Amino acid sequence: MRAVLLLVLSGLIPAGCARGPGDRGPSIQITRVPPADKGGPDTLDTIAGRVTGAKPGQRVVSFSKSGVWWVQPEQKQPFTEIRPDSTWTNSTHLGTEYAAVLVDAAYRPPAA
């Protein structure tokens, strides 16, 4: 089974930032995708990526889909910090699809 990679480009960043011609704003890329698997509570792997143009305080929220979409690695620890070299890495439960979103510091994921 092949994993389907979902990439959300600055999906939760407020509009209203001034953008000039050719400036696409911040973006997030997933560079390491875990294998597709039916998922479960006991199996973890690594998801990783790179951010371009992140603003101070922005973080990554990653998701895996195993029947439904789950915030990773846990609902109570939803955020992944962006390192100074613009990369990020976190654990994720295996699923059939994966996604990552670049969010502002004030963002709170919906309650499960």
MONOR-V142857 format. One record per helix or strand. SS is the DSSP state (~ for helix, > for strand). FROM is the first residue (numbers start at 1). TO is the last residue. If there is no record, write none. Layout:
ss from to
SS FROM TO
SS FROM TO
//
This chain:
ss from to
> 4 5
> 27 32
> 36 36
> 44 52
> 59 65
> 69 72
> 74 74
> 77 77
> 79 80
> 87 93
> 95 95
> 97 103
//
